[in-house]
């Protein structure tokens, strides 16, 4: 079984938006990859065993590429990210492969399953993203309210968030 993410944040060009491009506080590893690391951690287990490389081609600017391996709950994870190279302003995938096949989350919210022909297709009865987005936002806000009240919720805990942030910062020092 393996999990992987291919975040392609920023723009279709090689230059991301300015707010995302300062090395000290921006970059797609902090802004995008962190979400996929949380997903891997939540679905598979604690993150460990970080190795790889990161590319900072311009002084003071954020990373333009990462190639990282680690484990989540002992499951191998491959993480590849690039700025630019795609026509879309924001393209990403998170894929989980195992003995029973593969599923992926594409462009933040489109869930797909790999068929026998090797192509990924959305489930026929999946709720379209334009209808799902308001439901998702409402659930997130309900989670914030529950967290503020000290009630059980599905959002990241502070411990999970810190764990992911420590991995993100470790990636940025590779």
C-alpha positions as CSV (number, residue, x, y, z in Angstrom):
1,X,0.0,0.0,0.0
2,X,1.3,3.5,-0.7
3,X,0.0,7.0,-0.5
4,X,1.2,9.9,-2.6
5,X,0.4,13.5,-3.2
6,X,1.2,15.7,-6.2
7,X,0.4,19.2,-5.2
8,X,0.6,21.7,-8.0
9,X,-0.2,25.0,-6.3
10,X,0.2,28.5,-7.5
11,X,-0.2,29.2,-11.2
12,X,0.2,27.5,-14.5
13,X,3.3,29.7,-14.9
14,X,6.6,29.3,-13.0
15,X,5.8,32.3,-10.7
16,X,3.3,31.8,-7.8
17,X,1.3,34.7,-6.4
18,X,3.4,37.0,-4.2
19,X,1.6,36.1,-0.9
20,X,2.7,32.5,-1.5
21,X,6.2,33.2,-2.7
22,X,8.2,34.5,0.4
23,X,10.5,31.8,1.7
24,X,10.0,32.7,5.3
25,X,6.2,32.3,5.5
26,X,5.0,31.1,2.1
27,X,5.5,28.4,-0.4
28,X,3.4,25.5,-1.5
29,X,4.8,23.1,1.1
30,X,3.3,25.2,3.9
31,X,0.2,26.3,2.1
32,X,-0.8,23.1,0.2
33,X,1.3,20.1,1.1
34,X,0.4,20.5,4.7
35,X,-3.2,19.5,3.9
36,X,-2.1,16.3,2.1
37,X,0.3,15.4,5.0
38,X,-2.6,15.8,7.4
39,X,-4.8,13.6,5.2
40,X,-2.1,10.9,5.1
41,X,-1.6,11.2,8.9
42,X,-5.3,11.0,9.6
43,X,-5.9,8.1,7.2
44,X,-2.7,6.0,7.8
45,X,-1.0,7.1,11.0
46,X,2.0,9.1,12.3
47,X,4.4,10.6,9.9
48,X,8.1,9.5,10.1
49,X,11.3,8.7,8.1
50,X,11.6,11.9,6.0
51,X,14.1,12.0,3.1
52,X,14.3,13.8,-0.2
53,X,15.1,17.1,-1.8
54,X,13.7,20.6,-2.2
55,X,14.6,23.2,-4.8
56,X,14.9,26.9,-3.9
57,X,16.3,28.3,-7.2
58,X,15.8,32.0,-6.3
59,X,17.2,33.7,-3.1
60,X,14.4,34.8,-0.7
61,X,11.7,33.0,-2.7
62,X,9.7,29.9,-1.9
63,X,10.5,26.4,-3.1
64,X,9.7,25.5,-6.7
65,X,9.9,21.7,-6.4
66,X,10.0,19.0,-3.7
67,X,10.6,15.3,-4.0
68,X,10.1,13.6,-0.6
69,X,9.6,10.2,0.8
70,X,8.3,9.3,4.3
71,X,6.0,6.9,6.0
72,X,2.5,7.4,7.5
73,X,1.7,4.7,9.9
74,X,4.5,2.6,8.4
75,X,3.0,3.0,4.9
76,X,5.4,4.4,2.2
77,X,4.4,7.9,1.0
78,X,5.8,9.7,-2.0
79,X,5.3,13.4,-2.2
80,X,6.1,15.3,-5.4
81,X,5.3,19.0,-5.9
82,X,6.1,21.6,-8.5
83,X,5.2,25.2,-9.2
84,X,4.2,25.6,-12.8
85,X,4.1,23.0,-15.5
86,X,0.3,22.7,-15.6
87,X,-2.3,25.0,-17.3
88,X,-4.6,25.1,-14.2
89,X,-4.1,27.7,-11.6
90,X,-4.3,25.0,-8.9
91,X,-4.0,21.3,-9.5
92,X,-3.3,18.6,-7.0
93,X,-3.9,14.9,-6.4
94,X,-3.7,12.6,-3.4
95,X,-3.6,8.9,-4.3
96,X,-3.9,5.9,-2.1
97,X,-2.9,2.5,-3.7
98,X,-3.4,-0.9,-2.1
99,X,-4.2,-4.5,-2.9
100,X,-7.8,-3.6,-3.5
101,X,-7.0,-0.9,-6.1
102,X,-6.5,2.8,-6.0
103,X,-8.5,5.9,-5.0
104,X,-7.5,9.5,-5.4
105,X,-8.7,13.0,-4.4
106,X,-8.1,15.4,-7.2
107,X,-8.2,19.2,-7.1
108,X,-9.1,19.3,-3.4
109,X,-12.5,17.6,-3.6
110,X,-13.0,15.3,-6.6
111,X,-12.9,11.7,-5.3
112,X,-12.1,9.1,-8.0
113,X,-11.4,5.3,-8.2
114,X,-9.0,3.7,-10.7
115,X,-10.8,1.3,-13.0
116,X,-9.6,-1.9,-14.6
117,X,-8.5,0.1,-17.6
118,X,-6.1,2.2,-15.4
119,X,-8.1,5.4,-15.7
120,X,-9.4,7.3,-12.7
121,X,-13.1,8.1,-12.8
122,X,-15.4,9.7,-10.3
123,X,-18.0,7.5,-8.6
124,X,-21.2,7.7,-10.6
125,X,-23.3,8.7,-7.6
126,X,-20.8,11.3,-6.2
127,X,-22.2,14.7,-5.4
128,X,-20.9,17.3,-7.9
129,X,-18.3,19.6,-6.4
130,X,-20.5,22.7,-6.8
131,X,-23.2,21.1,-4.6
132,X,-20.7,19.5,-2.2
133,X,-18.8,22.7,-1.4
134,X,-21.5,24.4,0.6
135,X,-22.1,21.2,2.6
136,X,-18.3,20.9,3.3
137,X,-18.0,24.5,4.4
138,X,-21.0,24.1,6.7
139,X,-19.4,21.0,8.3
140,X,-16.2,22.9,8.8
141,X,-17.9,25.7,10.5
142,X,-19.9,23.3,12.7
143,X,-16.6,21.7,13.6
144,X,-15.1,25.0,14.6
145,X,-18.2,25.7,16.8
146,X,-17.9,22.2,18.4
147,X,-14.1,22.7,19.0
148,X,-14.8,26.1,20.6
149,X,-17.3,24.5,22.9
150,X,-14.9,21.7,23.9
151,X,-17.1,19.1,22.1
152,X,-15.8,16.2,19.9
153,X,-15.2,17.3,16.3
154,X,-13.6,16.1,13.1
155,X,-11.1,18.9,12.6
156,X,-7.4,18.6,13.1
157,X,-6.4,18.6,16.8
158,X,-3.7,21.0,17.9
159,X,-1.4,18.0,18.4
160,X,-2.1,16.7,14.8
161,X,-1.5,20.2,13.4
162,X,1.7,20.6,15.3
163,X,2.9,17.2,14.1
164,X,2.2,18.1,10.5
165,X,3.7,21.6,10.8
166,X,6.9,20.0,12.2
167,X,7.1,17.7,9.2
168,X,6.5,20.7,6.8
169,X,9.3,22.7,8.4
170,X,11.6,19.6,8.2
171,X,10.8,19.2,4.5
172,X,11.8,22.9,4.0
173,X,15.2,22.2,5.5
174,X,16.1,19.2,3.3
